[in-house]
Amino acid sequence: RKITIRLGCTIILSSIIAIPVYSSVANKRPSANIKNVIFIILDALRADHLGIYGYHRNTSPNIDKIAGKGLVFDRAIVQSGWTKSSIPTYFTSTYPSIHGVIETDDSFPKNFATMAEIFKYNGYFTIGLVDNVHISPLFNFNRGFDIYEELKDDEIIEGLRSILLNHYSAGLLDLDDLDEPKKNSLIQALKRSEKYNLVKNPGFEEGNTGWKSPRNCISSSQSRTGTKSAHINKKVFPSNNFWHLNQSIKLKHGCDYIIGAFIKTRGLSKDVTMGMREGKNKIYQYSQIGHLSGDNDWTLLAGIYTPYVCDDNYESEVIIRPGRMLDFIGGECWVDDVFVIPLSRVIEQGLPSPADKFFFYVHLLDPHAPYTPSGHYLRFGQRQGEVDMIDRYDGEIRSLDDRLGLIFDEMEAAGLLDESLIIITADHGEAFGEHGFKRHHANFCYEETVHVPMIICNPELVTSPRRVMGPVPAAVGLLPSLVDILNLKLPPGVKFQGKSFFRDKPEPSEPVFFYQGPYLKMVTDDRWKYIGDEYGISLGDVEIIGKSVAGGGAQMTVNPPGRSGTEYIADEEELFSSNLYRQHSRKIQDKIKQVFRAADRNLHNFGDRKEALLFDLKNDPGEMVNVADKYPRKVEYFQNLMREQRAADRGFKGRAGLISGGKVKITNDIKKKLRA
C-alpha cells in the first residue's frame, strides 16, 4: 500500500484575566468530548512577535483569536535553544542531559516513551506532519506515529485541513483496519459516487473499450455487477496475463483520489494487486494496493493515491493496472467495477473514519530563516522599498497565521473546535542582534531565544480566557500536563522529569532550567535570571565540572567516588599532560575534554566577559545589566539550585538509563537538506 500525503481579530490584552501560575487554569476532568489533540510547533517563533503577547504589529490575528478563547502562558521557557534537542524534551519530558539528543547526527533514544506512543497507548490515531530534516524519520523521530511524513509547510497545512475536515487523507485508508460494517459503509459510499468515476468502461460491459488488454480476457462467466468482467484462466489461455490490462487516466496534481477494483480469485498461485504507474520519459514510479491469492469471493482492493508528477497543466498521467500479477502460474482471476474517484466525492457520500480520536503533531518550518515571505506579506516596515530582517520575519509570521486561520475558521464552522484541544508553541525563539548575535543557537540563553508562545485552547477544559503569570518549563512540562488534563494512562515504567502545569499543590515560584547542549546553563524565576559559568556532566558515578575563567582556560574538577581533584587548565595541551586527565579511562577523558572546551569558550555572548551573569528582569527586561556583583547571595542561591538540579539529573539518569539511538551517517544529500 502506498502511503503518501499531499497533503480574524486582534485580542485586547486587558480583556484576559491574569492568574498566578499553576492555579486552577483548566477544568481537570475526563475529556470524552475531545476527539482531536493538535500540537502545533512553529519553528523559531519568539513570543514577543505575536499580538497576544503585546507586539505592536498585526502579525497574528488568527492565533490571537484562538488564544483569546484559551489559556495563554505569559512566560513559557524552552529547555534547549535548537530543534534537535528541544523536540525530544517535548516528546519525552526529559532534559537534554538525559535524552542525549545533542548533536546533528544524534538519533532519538530507543528506550524513552514518546508523546505519540502515549497517545497511541490511549487509543489515538497518531499523525506527524513535519518540515524539518533534524526531526525526520531518518533520526527515528517517527516512533509511535501511525503516519509520519516530512513535507513542506503548505502540504502540511493542506494535509491537516483535509484530515481534520474529512477524517481521511492519503495514507489513512487501510482496509485491514476496517471492520465489516465500515467496509460495507465504504462500498456504499463508492456506489453513491459512481457518477464521478474517471475510469472508462469500469465494468467491462463494452468489452475492452477504453482498455489495453490481453486477448480473450473479457468474460461473462462471473461478474460482480452487470454481465461481464475481465477474466483470466491459465488452463484455457496459458499465455494470458493481466500485466497489460491497463488504462491511462489524467489526474490533477496534489489532489487525493481513491483507486481500486473488486477482484475474485480461485486457486491463484501468486498474489494479485491493484497497481499504478506514474511518470514520463521512462522515469516511472510504481505503486500497488493490497494483495490476494488462493480462493477469494469478490474482494475490494482500494487505497488513496495522490499524483506526484505534473505537467504544465498541473495534471499527471497515471496508468492503472487492476489485477496486476507477477509470475502468474496457475488459477483464475476476475476483475470488475474498477474505479478512480476524487476522494472528496467519496467523503461526501459517507466514507467511514479510521479512528475515533486523533493526535496530530504539526511542525511548521516558518518563520525559521531564511525569511522569504511572498510579496503580499512584505507589508511591514517598508521604507522606500527597503525591508529588513525583522520585517521579513514578521511577514512570514503573518503569512503562516493567515493559512492557519483558514483551518481554524473551517473547524469552527464544522463544529470541530469544541472537540479539539489545540496547543500552539515553538521549539525556540529567534534573535535579531539584541545581544550581539542573530537567529538562534543551542548556546544562547536570552529571552529572545528561550521565551516562546504557549497557548492551550479547548472550551471544555478552559471555559474562559485566562493568562498564566510567571515562568513555566514549556518543553519538559507539556507532556505531563496533557497526561494530567486528558486523564491519559501511562505505559508501564514511564517516568517524567517535568511536572504538570495544572497540578494541585505546586511549590511557590518554581525555577525553570535551560540546557546548553548536555550542560545545565541557566535558571530563572519570576524576577531573576542566572546564566552560570560552570559546565557539569556525569558519566556513571563520575561528575565532571568546568568553570570558566576570565583570562581563558577553565578550572576543572573531576569527582570520581572516594576522591576528587581540581586544577586550573590553561589550554588543551596542558589538559592532556595533567594528572587530572591522564589518570582516567579513555571514555572519561573524552568527557573531560568536552567539558573543558565548553568552559573555555563559555558562549553566552555578553561582551567579551566569561563570568556568570545575573539579570533583574523586573527592572532590566532586556537583560543588559549584569548585577551578579551587586547580589552575591542571589548568585549563591541560583548556583545551589543548579547543583541540586544536576544531582537530580544524575539520579534520574541512573534510574531510567539511556539506550542511545546511535549516530546517523550524514551524507552529502543530508548535508544539503540540513543547510536548506
N, C-alpha and C positions, 0 to 999 in steps of 0.2 A: 504493500500500500504506500502510495506516495504521500508524504506529509509536507505540505508547503503552505505558507501563509503569505498572501499578498494583501497580504492583508493591507450684555451685562451692564453692571453699575459699580461705582466705587463705594466702599463701605466707610462710613464716618466712624473714626476710631472711638470717639466718646460714647457711641451707642452700644458698645460692648462692655459687659461687666468685667471688671478686673478682680481676680480672686487669687488667694495665695496658692503656691504650688502644692500639688497633691490633695487639695481639698476636694470635696465631692464633685468632681468635674464631670463625671459620667454616671449614668444610671447603671449600676453593676447588677445585671440580671441576665439569665439566659436569653440569647437573642435569636429566637427561632425565625424571626421575620427577615433576618439579614441573609440574603442569598448570594450577594457578591461582595467580596473584600478586594478593594482595588488599591494597591500600594504603588504610588507613583513617585519615582525619583527623577528630579530634574537636575541633570548633571551641572555642577559648578554654579548653582543658583544661591547667591547670598541673600539673606533675609531682607536687608535694608533696601533692596531694589524692588520690593513689592509694595503696592498701595496699602495693604493691610498692616504693614509694618511702618507706615508713615512716609513712604517715598513720595517725592513731590511730582514725579512724572506718572502719567496714567499708563503704566506698563502692564497691569494685571487685573482688569475689571472682572474677568470671569473667575479667576482664582479667588479674588476678594469676595465675590458673590458667594462662593462655596464656603469660604472662611466665615462669612457673616452669618452662616447657618450652623456653625460648628464650634469647635474648640481650637483656639489659637495659643500656641506656646510662645511666649514673648522672647525667650532666650534659649532656644534649643541648640546644644553644642554637640558637634560630631566628635568621635574619638580618634579619627585619623584624618589627615589632610589630603588624601588622594583616593581614588576609586578603588584601587586594588585591595587596600586594607580596610576601607570603610564599609564596603558591601558585606564582606564576611562577618563584620561586627553586627550589622543589621540582621544578617541571616542566622547567626548563632547566639547572639547576646554574650559574646566573649570578646575581651580586649585583644588588640593586635599581638601583644606579648604572649597570648595563649593560642590563638588560632594560627599564628605563624605565617600568614599570607602577607609578605612584606615586599618582596622584590617582583620585578616584572615577570619573571619566569616561574614564580611560585604557583602551584596548583592548589585547589581547595582541599582542606584536610578531609581525611576519609572517615573519621570517627565521631564528628560532631553533628548532631541532628540539625537540619536546616529548617528555616521557616516554612519552606514548601513541603518538606517531609512531615512537619507537624500538622499543617493544614490537610495534607493528604490523609494522614492518620485519622483525622476527624471527618473524613468523607467528602472533602472538597476536591473538585477537578482543578488541577493546578496548571497555570499557564504563565510562561515568562516570555515577554517580548522586549528585547534589549538592543540598544545601539551603542555598544562599547566593547571593543575586542578584548579588553582586560578582563571582562567577566563573561566571556563567551564559553560555549561548551568545550572548547579546546582546553580550558583550565578547570573543567569539571564544576562550573558554577550551575550546571543544569540538574544537579542532584535533587531528586524529589519532585521534579516537574513532569507532568504528563506530556506537555508540549513546551519546548524552549527554543525560540528562534531568534537568530541575530538578524535584524532588519534595519532599515533606515527609519528615521523619525516619522515621515509621512506614512510609510507602510505600517508602522506600529499603531499610529492613531487610527488609521482606517481598519486595521485588524481588530483593535479593541472595540471600535464602534460596531463593527459587523458582529462580533461575538456577543457583545452586551445586548444589542438590539434584536439580534436574530437567534441568539444562543447556538449559532453554528457559524463556522467559517472553515476554510480549508484545513484539513487535518483533524477536525473534530468528529467526523463521521466514521465510526468503526463498527461495522455490523456485528463483529464478535462480541461487542459490549452491549448490544441491544437485546432486550428480552423479546419474546414473541409478540406481545401487544404493541411494543414500539416498532418492531419490524412491520407489522401489519399496518400501523399508522403511516409509516414511511411509504409503503406500497400504495396506500390510498392517496397520499399526497402526490406521488408521482402520477398516478392515474388522472387526478384532477388537473395536473399540469401538462397533460399530453399535448395540448394545442401549442405549447411553446417549445416542443421538441425540435431540435435543429437537424435531426437525422432524417434523411430521405428514405422512404420505404422502410420504416423501422421494423415492421413485422413480416417483411418479405412477401407481402400479398401480391406485389407486382413482379414476382420473380427476383432477378438480381438487378433490377433497375436501381441506379444510384450507387451500386456496389461494384467494386472489383472483387471477383470471387472465383474460386476453382470451379471447374465444370461439374455439372450434375450435383450441386450442393443444395439446391432448393427442393424441399420435400414436403409432402402432405401427410407423412406417416405420423408425425407428432406436431402439436402446436400448443402454445400456452393460450393465445387468443387468436382469433381468426382461423384460417385454414392451412397456413403454411409456416415453415420455419427453415432456417439454414441447418443442414444435417450432413454429417459425415459418418460413414460406416466403413471401417478399414477392411472388413471382409469383402464388401462389394466393390469398393474402389480403393485399393491399397495405396495408390499414388496420391489420393486427395489429402489435403491438409487445410486447416483454416489459417495458415500463415498468410495467405493472400486475400482473405476475406477482410476488406477494409473500405473505409470511406473517408474522404477528406472534408473537413469542416473548418470554416473560418470562425475563430473565437476572438473576442475583444481582449486585448492585453490588460492584465490586472483584475479582471472580473472572475468571480468564482462560478464554476459550473459543477453540477452533479452528473456524473458519467457512469453508465452501467448497462447491463443486459441481464436477461433471465436465461439461465443455462440449465440443461438437463443432461445427465451422463448415465451410461450403462457400461460397466466393465472397463472403464477408462484406465489405461495403464500408466499414463503420465498426467501431470497437472494441466488444467486449462485455466486461463486467466482472462481478465478484461485488460487489454493492452492499449497504450497510446504511444505515438511517436511525434515529436515536435522538433522543428529546426529547418535549416535550409543549407544549401551548398555543401551537402554531405556531412554537415555537423549536426548531429541529432541528439536529443535526449529521449530515452526510453523509460516508460513508467508502466506499472501494472497494478491491478487491483484484484485482491482475492485469489483463491485457487481452489479447484475442485478436482477430485479423482475418484475412481471407483464408481459406485452407484449413487445417484442423487436425483430426486424429483426436481421440478423447476425451482431453481435457487437464484436469488438476486445477488449479483456481484456488482457493487457500486461504491463509489468514492467521490470525493470532491477534488476538483482539478482546477488549477489556475495557470493559464498560459504565461510563459516566461519570456518568450521571444516575440518581438513585434516589428512590423514593417512601418513604412511612413504613415500608414492609416491606422496605426495602433491596433493592428489585427495580427493574429497568429494562425498559421495553418497547422491543424492538428489532425493526424491520421489515427482514427480509432480502429482497433482490431478486436472485435468481440470474439471470444472463443480462441484466443491465441494459444498455441501449444508449442512446446519444444519436444523433439524426439518422440512424436506421437507414433506409437507402435500398434496398439490394438484397442478395440472397443468402439463405442458410439458416443456422439455428442450432438446435441441440438442447441441452437441459439435462436432466441425470439425476443421481440419487443426491446430493441436497442434504443437507448436514449442519451441525448446530451441536452440538458435543460438548465437555463440560468438558475443558480441556487436561490436567488431572491424570489423567483416564481414558485419554487417548491416550498420555500419557507411560508409564503403567503397561504399555502394550502395546508399548513399544519404539520411541518416537519418536527418530530419529537426531539426534545433536548437530551444531550448525552449525560447530563447530571443535574441535580437539584441545586447544588451550591458550587460557586466558582471562587478561586483565589487567583488574582492577577498580580503579577509583578511587572510593572511597566517602567523601563529605564530609558528615558529620552536623552539624547546627547546634547541637545540645545538646553541652555545657552552656552555650552562649552566652546572654547576657542577652536578654530578661528571664527570670529563673529561675522557671519555673512548673511544678514537678513536680506530679503528681496527689496527692491527699490521702494515699494509701497511702505515698508517698515523703517526706512531711513528717515523717519519724521522727527526724531529727537535731536535737538541741538544743532540743526543745520545753520551754519553761518557762512553765507555766500558760497554754498555748495560744499563746505567742509564738514566732515563727520569724523569724530574721534572715536577711540576705542570704546569708551563708555557709551556713546551714542549707539554704536553698533550692538553692543551687549544688550542695551535696553531694547533695541529693535528686535533682537532675537527673542527676548522675553515676551514682548507683545505679540509677536508672530505665533509663538508657541501657545500663549494664552488664548488667542483667538481660535486656534484649532481645538484646544481642549474645551473651549466654550461651546463649540458646536456639539461635542459629545454630551456635555453636561445638560445643554438645552434639550437635546433629543431624549436623554434619560429622564429628565423632568417631565417632558410631555408624555412619555410612555409609562410614567409612574415608577421608574426604576430607582430614583434617588432615595425613596423611602426604604427600599430593601437592599441598599448598598452602603457599605462602610468605605469611605474614601479617605486615604491618607496621602497627603502631599508633603514632600520634604526633599532634601538634597543629600548627596554624598559628601559634599564640601562646598565652600564658598569660592570667591574669586577676588583677587587683589588688583588694584589699579595704581600702585605706586605709593600707597599710604605709608608704608614702612620700607621703601626702597626696592620693592620687587613687584612684579606684575604676574597675573594669572594665579597659579596655585602650586603648592609643592608639599610633600609629606612633612617638611621641616617647619613650616610656618604655623605659628600658634595664635596669631592675632585675630580679632573679631571678624575681619573681612573674609577670612578663610575658614573659620571654625563655626561661626554663627549662621545657622541655616533656618529656613522656614520649617515649621511643623504644624500641620493643620489636620485635624481629625473631624470628620463630618458624618453624622447619621442622626436623623431626627428622633429615633427611638433611644439611642444612647446619650445623645446630647440634645436635650429638649429645648434649650435656649442658648444663644450665642454667648460664649464666655472666653476670657483670656486667662492664661496661667502665668503668673508672675514668677520671676526668678529662673535660674538656670536648671535645665534638665539634660540628662545624657541621651541625646537623640538616638544614636545608633545602638547602644547597648541596652537601652531601656524600652525600645519599641516592641520587640518580640514578647517579652514578659507582660507588657501592657495589653497586647492583643490577646494573649492567652487568658489574661485576667478578665477583660471585659466581654470576651466572646465565650468564656467558660469552656475553653478547649482542654482536651485531655492530652497529657504528655506521654510519649513512648517511654517504656521503662528505662531508667537510668539517666534521663535527660536533666541536666543542670544548667542554670544561667548564672552569669556574673551580674547582669543587670537586674533591676527591681522594677516592678510595675509603677507607672506614673500614678496609678489610681488606688494604691494600697491604702489600708485604713489608718495605720499608725506609722507614718514616716518619721525619720529623725529631722529635727529642725535644721534648716539651711544646709542641706547636704551638699558636699563638694562634688564637682564634676571634673573628670580627668580627661586628658588628651595625651596621645602617644605619638612620638616621633619615631616611626618605624616600630621596633620592638621596645623602645625606651619610653618609660613614663616621663613626660616632659613638662606638662602644665597642669595646674589645678586652679579652679575658680569657684567662687561662691556668689552670693547675691550682690557683693560690692567689690571684691578684690579679685585680682588675677596674679598668680605667681608662675613665672616661667623659670624653671630650675637650671642650674649649671652642672647637674650630675646626670650621668648616664649609667643606669644599672640594669643588668640582666642576670639570669641564673641559668646554670646548666647542671641539672640534678640538684645536689645539695651544695654546689659551689656558687657563691654570689660574687659578681664582678662589678665594680663601680669605678667610673672615671669622672673626675671633677675638673672642669675647665679652669685654666689658669690664664690670667690676663696677658702675660707676655708670650703665651704659646705653650704647647705641651699640655700635660694633664697630670693630676695627682691620682695615681692608680691604686686601688685597693682590691685585693683578692682574698676572699674569706672561705676557704675550704673548712670542713669540720675539724675542730680542735686546734686550728692555727690560722693566722691571718697575717697579711703583710701589706704595708702601704709604702709607696715610693713615688717621688716626683720623677716623671719621664719627660725629657725634652723633645725627643723625636723618635722615629721608628727604629733607627739604628741603635739608639740607647735602649729602647724597649727589648729588642731581640737579644741583646747581650746581658740583660738584667736577670738576676736570680728569680725575681718575681714572675718572669715569663718562662724561663728555662726549666724550672722545677716541675712544670705541669705537662700533662699529656698534650698531644697534637690538637685534639679536639678542643681542649680548654684554651690552648694557645691561640687558636683561631678566634675564639670569642674575646680573649684579652685584646688581641689586635683590633678586632672590630670595635670594641668599646673605646679603645684609645683614639682611634681615628675619629669617632663621633665626638668625643670630648674635646679633642684638639681643634676641631672645626667649630663646634658649638654654633650651629647655624640658626640664629634667631634674627639676624639682620637688623639689629638695633645699633646703628652706628658701627664702630669697629670694636666695641666692647664685648667681652665674653662673660661678664659676671651675671649672676642671677638678676631677674627683673621682677619688680612688684609694681602693679598699677592699681590706682584707686579709681575704679570705673565710674563711681558716682561723680567725682569731680574732674575726671580725665577720661571720658568715654572713648577718645581717640587713641588712648594708650601712647602718649607722647612723653610722659614724665616718669622716669624710674624713681620710685620713692623707697627702694629697698633699704637704703642707709638711714632713712628717717624712721622706719618702723621695723627695727630688728626683731622684736618679739613676734610680729606678724609673719616675718620671713621664717623664723624658727617654727612657728605653728604650721605653716604650709609644708616645710621640709619634713616635719614629723608625719603629716598626713601622707606625703608621698612615700615615706619609708614604710608606713603601715600598709599602703596600697600595694607596694612591691612585695611585701610579705604575704598579703592576701593572694596576689597573683601566683606566688610560688606554691602556696598551699593548694589553690585551685588546680594549678597545673599538675601537681603531684597526684591529686585525686582523679582528675579527668584523663590525664595522659594525652599525648598528641600523636596520632598516626598521620604523618605528613602525606599530603597528596603528591609530594615529589616535585621535581622540576620538569618544565616543558622546554624542549629544544626550540629556540627562537630562530626560525628560518628567515631567509631574506623576504619571503612573502609576508610573514607575520610582522617583521620589522616595518614593512611598508604600511600595513594596517595600523600598527601602533603609532606611527608618525602621522597618519592621516587625520 
